[in-house]
Each structure stands twice: as structure tokens, then as C-alpha cells.
Amino acid sequence: MRARLFLLILSIITVSTLRSQTTIPISSFLGNGTLGDMITIYEVSGFTVDIGTFGETSWDFSNIPDSDEMTCQFIDAAETDYSDFFEGSEVSTHLYRTESDLNIYGFLKVLEDRVLYYGEAVSDRTGQTVIPLVPPREIVFPLEYGMSWTYEGTESYIDPGKNGDTLIIQSKIESFGQVILPTGKIADALLVRDYQIRDFGFGPDTTKVFFLLTDQADVLIMFLGWGAADTGEIMIGTMMWFVNDASEAEEEVIVNEYRLAQNFPNPFNPTTTIEYAVPKGENVKLLVYDLIGNLVGTLVDDYKSPGIYNVNFDASNLSSGVYFAQLVSGGFSKIIKMTLLK
């Protein structure tokens, strides 16, 4: 669990304004994770997923197994029992697991253009462990596709039975694209690959951790063995993702214009999702045509209130080829090209 916490802390308070330029500013970090905020964290283990490719790619996490649920809250670091071990930190995350009475505290400080992570303290029914990072790990903003950075330091256990570990973490933002989240929501995202090397004094221990940040404050974190591939189908040891309860409760979507987004995934087989938006209540049609103009599907033909909608297109009964989706509403009309590959 300790290898995961920095990524979890960084992730759950990052990312609310990722845009087409694949940039995450420090303001996104500050926009979430304020004192008192509650986070719901979901965890699932032991399944296979397509992690995509380097560069532009796509991900689909809509069919992952059922998950466990935890809660996390942002609190003042000075209010914890461990603040003296993490001098300089200002904020602490508190992750609590009821069934095992597990408490994990992560300590950090937010500056104008960077975040410092000082380490963690863990307690359960069997005892406690305090693990400061010396020096604190640093992440500099804004984050963009192609960036890389390296941390070198020591995990200095405050525990008479353990020695400190030398820790090297090599991080790189190696992929960007669209993702289908476990909730079915579609978002733009960056994928950061972390390569973590710990030396306990008798040889290095290596771990890979991938975490995916989206433009809608969603995060997925994937923990793998060192031998796992960097692309394509991989076995996930554990995946975690979160929902910021405060931002979810306060979010209000305002649509000012018609929009028909590119279907995702594309190419597809045999299903794909089409997102569209309407700024006012009126009748909406979403039609699908083949390459020679024959109508092959009516996905929507109904009155819709203002908002953003996602529609699933199932082409199981169609042949491979090019198809066109057309959105018609009021005086608006737009067409997108879709490719079915079987």
C-alpha cells in the first residue's frame, strides 16, 4: 500500500481542466482537495486490460470487475498524530478502511508551481509505521504530454526493526487520448508511467505504476509487476480510481452550443459511443448512414432537454466499412465519419 499512496494523493487532488493541449496546471490541483473534502475510492484486483500504446491512444475501462470502496478526507496536517515526522507539510490525506481499522495518512505541501510529498504514516490493529521521504518528492506543474522527471531519495522508516530504503522513481507522461471510465463516462486523459526502484540493502526491488488523469477530475491508478509490458494487454495487480464527492455534488453542466463529438472508440468493433450536446429543449435526431447514403440506424428521434448525452451504437449486424452519424436539431446539422473494423 505504501508504494501507492503518493500517486493516490497526487491523483485525487489533480486534474479538473485538462484540455486539447493536454496540459494540467497547478490551478487544477488547487481546485480539488481542499480541507474537508471527501473522496470515495474504489479498488479492484486481478484482471486484464488494454493499456493502449505510446503517444496518442485510447482506453476502455467500462467492463472492469466489481470493486471495493474506501473513503479519504483532506485534513490539516497539524491535526494528525504524526505531523512532527513530516516537518514542512501542511495538508494530510486520511484514508480509512473500516473492516481492518486501517488508517493511512499522506503528507504534502502545495506551492505556487509544485507539490511536495513528504511521506506517509500507516496504522492498523497490529501497530503503526511512519515513513518520511527524504527529501520530499516534488512534482512541478503544469503537466504535459512528453514530460519526464526523476526522484532520488530515501524512505526513512521510523521503526526500530527496519532500515531506510533507497528510492528512485522515474516518471514520464507517455500517452494521451480518450478514455471510457468505469462509470461509462468519456474523457480526455494523460497516462503517466512510473518506474519505481527500491534498494533494501540486499538488492533492488522494482515496480511499475501507471496512473491516468482525465479532464473531469477522474483518476485510475494501476499497479503492476516490473515484468509487465508498457503497452497492449497487461495483467493488473490492483487498480484504484476515485470520485471527489464534493465536486460531484456541486458540478453543474451548462451547454451553450450544439455539439457532436467524434465517436469513441474509432475505429470500433462492434460498439462505439457517440456524445452530443444540445443547448435548448427541442426534438433531436441522431441518424447513421452507410457509405452510399442508406439510412442504417436511428439512434435518437425524440425531444431532449438541454444537456450532454451519450448514445451507444451497436453495429453487430453491419459489415466492416465507413459509416456516417448525423446530428439534426433545430437548424443545426453535423456529420462525423466512423470506421467499423471486424
C-alpha positions as CSV (number, residue, x, y, z in Angstrom):
1,M,0.0,0.0,0.0
2,R,2.9,2.4,0.8
3,A,4.1,2.4,-2.8
4,R,0.7,3.5,-3.9
5,L,0.0,6.4,-1.7
6,F,1.9,9.3,-3.4
7,L,0.2,8.5,-6.7
8,L,-3.1,8.3,-5.0
9,I,-2.6,11.6,-3.2
10,L,-1.3,13.4,-6.3
11,S,-4.2,11.9,-8.4
12,I,-7.1,12.6,-6.2
13,I,-6.4,16.3,-5.9
14,T,-5.2,16.8,-9.5
15,V,-6.9,17.4,-12.8
16,S,-10.1,19.3,-13.4
17,T,-9.1,21.4,-16.5
18,L,-7.2,19.1,-18.9
19,R,-8.0,20.4,-22.4
20,S,-7.0,19.7,-26.0
21,Q,-3.4,20.9,-25.3
22,T,-3.0,18.0,-22.7
23,T,-1.9,20.4,-20.0
24,I,-2.6,20.2,-16.3
25,P,-1.9,23.5,-14.5
26,I,-1.3,23.9,-10.8
27,S,-4.7,25.5,-10.5
28,S,-6.3,22.2,-11.3
29,F,-4.5,20.7,-8.3
30,L,-5.7,23.6,-6.1
31,G,-9.2,23.3,-7.5
32,N,-9.8,20.0,-5.7
33,G,-8.6,18.5,-2.4
34,T,-9.5,21.4,-0.1
35,L,-9.6,20.8,3.6
36,G,-12.7,18.8,4.5
37,D,-13.3,17.4,1.0
38,M,-14.3,13.7,1.0
39,I,-13.1,11.3,-1.7
40,T,-14.7,7.9,-2.5
41,I,-12.0,5.4,-3.7
42,Y,-12.7,2.2,-5.5
43,E,-10.3,-0.8,-5.7
44,V,-10.3,-3.9,-7.8
45,S,-7.6,-6.6,-8.4
46,G,-6.5,-9.3,-10.8
47,F,-7.8,-8.6,-14.3
48,T,-6.6,-7.9,-17.8
49,V,-6.9,-4.6,-19.6
50,D,-5.6,-3.0,-22.8
51,I,-3.3,-0.2,-21.7
52,G,-3.0,1.3,-25.2
53,T,0.1,2.5,-27.0
54,F,2.7,5.2,-26.6
55,G,1.7,8.6,-27.9
56,E,-2.0,9.1,-29.0
57,T,-4.1,6.1,-28.0
58,S,-7.4,5.2,-26.2
59,W,-8.5,3.2,-23.2
60,D,-11.7,1.4,-22.2
61,F,-12.3,0.6,-18.5
62,S,-16.1,0.3,-18.8
63,N,-16.1,-3.5,-18.1
64,I,-13.8,-3.9,-15.1
65,P,-15.0,-6.2,-12.3
66,D,-16.9,-5.1,-9.2
67,S,-14.8,-3.1,-6.7
68,D,-14.2,-2.5,-3.0
69,E,-15.0,1.0,-1.6
70,M,-13.0,3.3,0.7
71,T,-13.2,6.9,1.8
72,C,-10.5,9.6,2.0
73,Q,-10.6,13.1,3.6
74,F,-8.3,16.1,3.3
75,I,-7.3,17.4,6.8
76,D,-4.9,19.8,8.4
77,A,-1.5,18.0,8.8
78,A,-1.1,19.6,12.2
79,E,-4.2,17.8,13.4
80,T,-2.7,14.3,13.0
81,D,-0.5,12.4,15.5
82,Y,2.4,12.3,13.0
83,S,3.0,15.9,11.9
84,D,6.3,16.1,13.8
85,F,7.8,13.5,11.5
86,F,6.8,15.4,8.4
87,E,8.1,19.0,9.1
88,G,7.1,21.4,6.4
89,S,3.9,19.6,5.3
90,E,0.6,21.5,5.5
91,V,-2.1,19.1,4.3
92,S,-2.7,15.4,5.0
93,T,-4.9,12.9,3.3
94,H,-6.6,10.4,5.6
95,L,-7.6,7.1,4.0
96,Y,-9.7,4.8,6.3
97,R,-10.7,1.2,5.8
98,T,-13.4,0.2,8.3
99,E,-13.1,-3.6,8.2
100,S,-9.4,-3.7,9.1
101,D,-9.3,-0.4,11.1
102,L,-6.6,0.7,8.6
103,N,-5.6,4.4,8.6
104,I,-3.2,5.8,6.0
105,Y,-2.0,9.5,6.3
106,G,-0.1,11.2,3.4
107,F,1.6,14.5,4.0
108,L,2.1,17.2,1.4
109,K,2.6,20.9,0.7
110,V,1.3,22.9,-2.3
111,L,3.5,25.8,-3.6
112,E,2.9,28.2,-6.5
113,D,4.0,25.8,-9.2
114,R,4.7,22.5,-7.5
115,V,3.6,19.9,-5.0
116,L,5.9,18.4,-2.3
117,Y,5.1,14.9,-0.9
118,Y,6.7,14.2,2.5
119,G,5.7,10.6,3.1
120,E,3.1,8.6,5.0
121,A,2.1,7.1,8.3
122,V,0.1,3.8,8.4
123,S,-1.7,2.3,11.4
124,D,-4.0,-0.7,11.9
125,R,-4.8,-3.1,14.7
126,T,-1.3,-4.6,14.7
127,G,0.6,-1.3,15.1
128,Q,1.9,1.6,13.1
129,T,4.7,2.6,10.6
130,V,5.9,6.1,9.8
131,I,7.8,6.5,6.5
132,P,9.2,10.0,5.8
133,L,10.6,10.7,2.3
134,V,14.0,12.5,2.4
135,P,14.0,14.8,0.5
136,P,10.2,15.1,-0.2
137,R,9.2,14.1,-3.6
138,E,8.4,17.0,-5.9
139,I,6.0,17.3,-8.9
140,V,6.3,20.5,-11.0
141,F,3.3,21.9,-12.8
142,P,1.9,22.3,-15.5
143,L,1.9,18.6,-16.6
144,E,2.0,18.0,-20.3
145,Y,2.3,15.0,-22.6
146,G,6.0,14.1,-23.1
147,M,7.3,15.4,-19.8
148,S,9.6,13.3,-17.6
149,W,11.2,13.6,-14.2
150,T,13.2,11.5,-11.7
151,Y,13.1,11.4,-7.9
152,E,16.0,10.1,-5.9
153,G,15.8,9.8,-2.1
154,T,15.3,7.6,0.9
155,E,12.2,6.1,2.6
156,S,13.4,6.6,6.2
157,Y,11.4,4.2,8.4
158,I,10.6,5.4,11.9
159,D,10.6,1.8,13.1
160,P,13.4,0.1,15.1
161,G,13.0,-3.1,13.1
162,K,13.6,-1.6,9.6
163,N,16.3,0.2,7.7
164,G,15.6,3.0,5.2
165,D,15.2,2.2,1.6
166,T,17.0,4.0,-1.2
167,L,14.2,5.0,-3.6
168,I,14.4,6.0,-7.3
169,I,11.2,6.9,-9.3
170,Q,11.4,7.6,-13.0
171,S,8.2,9.2,-14.3
172,K,7.1,10.0,-17.8
173,I,3.9,11.1,-19.4
174,E,3.9,8.8,-22.4
175,S,0.3,8.6,-23.7
176,F,-2.7,10.8,-24.3
177,G,-6.2,10.2,-25.7
178,Q,-9.8,9.4,-24.8
179,V,-10.9,7.0,-22.1
180,I,-14.1,5.3,-21.2
181,L,-14.2,5.3,-17.4
182,P,-15.7,2.6,-15.2
183,T,-18.8,4.8,-14.9
184,G,-19.2,4.8,-18.7
185,K,-18.2,8.5,-18.9
186,I,-15.9,9.6,-21.7
187,A,-13.0,11.9,-21.0
188,D,-9.6,13.2,-22.4
189,A,-6.6,11.8,-20.5
190,L,-2.9,11.6,-19.9
191,L,-1.1,8.4,-18.9
192,V,1.9,8.6,-16.6
193,R,4.2,5.6,-16.3
194,D,6.2,5.4,-13.0
195,Y,9.1,3.0,-12.7
196,Q,10.0,2.6,-9.0
197,I,13.2,1.1,-7.8
198,R,13.8,0.4,-4.1
199,D,17.0,-1.0,-2.6
200,F,16.6,-2.6,0.8
201,G,20.3,-3.2,1.2
202,F,20.3,-6.7,-0.4
203,G,19.3,-5.9,-4.0
204,P,16.8,-3.7,-5.8
205,D,13.0,-4.3,-5.9
206,T,11.3,-2.9,-8.9
207,T,7.7,-1.9,-9.5
208,K,5.7,-0.3,-12.3
209,V,2.8,2.0,-11.5
210,F,0.6,3.6,-14.3
211,F,-1.8,6.4,-13.4
212,L,-4.3,8.0,-15.8
213,L,-5.5,11.6,-15.2
214,T,-8.6,13.0,-17.0
215,D,-10.2,16.4,-17.8
216,Q,-13.1,15.6,-15.5
217,A,-11.2,15.0,-12.2
218,D,-11.2,11.2,-12.6
219,V,-8.1,9.1,-11.9
220,L,-7.3,5.5,-12.4
221,I,-4.1,4.0,-10.8
222,M,-2.8,0.7,-12.0
223,F,-0.1,-1.4,-10.1
224,L,1.9,-4.0,-12.0
225,G,4.9,-6.2,-11.6
226,W,8.2,-5.0,-13.2
227,G,7.9,-7.6,-16.0
228,A,4.6,-6.3,-17.2
229,A,4.5,-4.7,-20.7
230,D,4.3,-1.0,-21.2
231,T,1.6,-1.3,-24.0
232,G,-1.2,-3.6,-25.1
233,E,-2.9,-6.2,-23.0
234,I,-1.5,-6.4,-19.4
235,M,-2.5,-8.0,-16.2
236,I,-3.4,-5.5,-13.5
237,G,-2.4,-6.4,-10.0
238,T,-4.6,-3.7,-8.4
239,M,-6.5,-0.7,-9.9
240,M,-7.8,2.2,-7.9
241,W,-10.0,5.1,-9.0
242,F,-11.7,7.9,-7.2
243,V,-14.7,10.2,-7.1
244,N,-14.5,13.6,-5.5
245,D,-17.8,13.7,-3.6
246,A,-17.7,17.5,-3.2
247,S,-17.1,18.3,-6.8
248,E,-19.6,15.6,-7.9
249,A,-22.3,17.2,-5.7
250,E,-21.6,20.7,-6.9
251,E,-21.0,20.1,-10.6
252,E,-23.4,21.9,-12.9
253,V,-23.1,21.3,-16.6
254,I,-24.1,24.4,-18.8
255,V,-24.4,23.8,-22.5
256,N,-24.1,26.9,-24.7
257,E,-23.9,25.3,-28.2
258,Y,-24.8,22.3,-30.2
259,R,-22.0,19.7,-30.4
260,L,-21.5,16.3,-32.0
261,A,-18.2,14.7,-30.8
262,Q,-16.2,12.1,-32.6
263,N,-17.4,8.6,-31.7
264,F,-15.2,6.6,-29.3
265,P,-13.5,4.3,-29.8
266,N,-12.9,4.8,-33.5
267,P,-12.3,2.5,-35.4
268,F,-14.6,0.2,-33.4
269,N,-15.9,-3.3,-33.3
270,P,-18.8,-3.8,-32.8
271,T,-19.9,-1.0,-30.5
272,T,-19.0,2.7,-30.1
273,T,-20.3,5.7,-28.1
274,I,-21.4,9.0,-29.6
275,E,-21.6,12.1,-27.4
276,Y,-23.7,15.1,-28.4
277,A,-25.0,18.2,-26.7
278,V,-28.0,20.5,-27.2
279,P,-28.3,24.0,-25.7
280,K,-32.1,24.1,-25.5
281,G,-35.0,21.7,-25.3
282,E,-36.2,20.5,-28.8
283,N,-36.5,17.5,-31.0
284,V,-33.2,15.8,-31.7
285,K,-32.3,13.2,-34.4
286,L,-29.1,11.1,-34.5
287,L,-29.0,9.1,-37.6
288,V,-26.4,6.6,-39.1
289,Y,-25.9,6.2,-42.8
290,D,-23.6,3.9,-44.8
291,L,-21.1,5.0,-47.5
292,I,-23.7,5.3,-50.3
293,G,-26.2,7.2,-48.2
294,N,-28.6,4.4,-47.0
295,L,-30.1,5.0,-43.5
296,V,-28.9,2.1,-41.4
297,G,-29.9,3.2,-37.9
298,T,-31.9,5.8,-36.0
299,L,-30.2,6.2,-32.6
300,V,-32.2,9.2,-31.4
301,D,-35.6,10.7,-32.5
302,D,-37.1,12.4,-29.5
303,Y,-37.4,15.6,-27.5
304,K,-34.3,16.3,-25.4
305,S,-33.8,18.8,-22.6
306,P,-30.6,20.9,-22.7
307,G,-27.6,18.8,-21.8
308,I,-24.9,16.4,-22.8
309,Y,-25.9,12.9,-23.9
310,N,-24.1,9.7,-24.8
311,V,-25.6,7.1,-27.1
312,N,-24.3,3.6,-27.8
313,F,-24.2,2.4,-31.5
314,D,-24.1,-1.4,-31.9
315,A,-23.0,-2.4,-35.4
316,S,-23.1,-6.1,-34.8
317,N,-25.4,-6.6,-37.8
318,L,-23.4,-4.4,-40.2
319,S,-20.4,-5.1,-42.4
320,S,-17.0,-3.6,-42.0
321,G,-16.7,-0.2,-43.6
322,V,-17.2,3.5,-43.3
323,Y,-20.4,4.9,-41.7
324,F,-21.6,8.5,-41.0
325,A,-23.5,9.7,-37.9
326,Q,-25.6,12.9,-38.4
327,L,-27.0,15.1,-35.6
328,V,-30.0,17.2,-36.6
329,S,-31.7,19.6,-34.2
330,G,-33.4,22.8,-35.0
331,G,-31.3,24.5,-37.7
332,F,-28.2,22.6,-36.6
333,S,-26.7,19.7,-38.6
334,K,-23.3,18.0,-38.3
335,I,-21.8,14.7,-39.6
336,I,-19.0,12.6,-38.3
337,K,-17.2,9.7,-40.0
338,M,-17.0,6.3,-38.2
339,T,-15.0,3.2,-39.2
340,L,-16.2,-0.3,-38.3
341,L,-13.4,-2.9,-38.4
342,K,-14.5,-6.5,-37.8
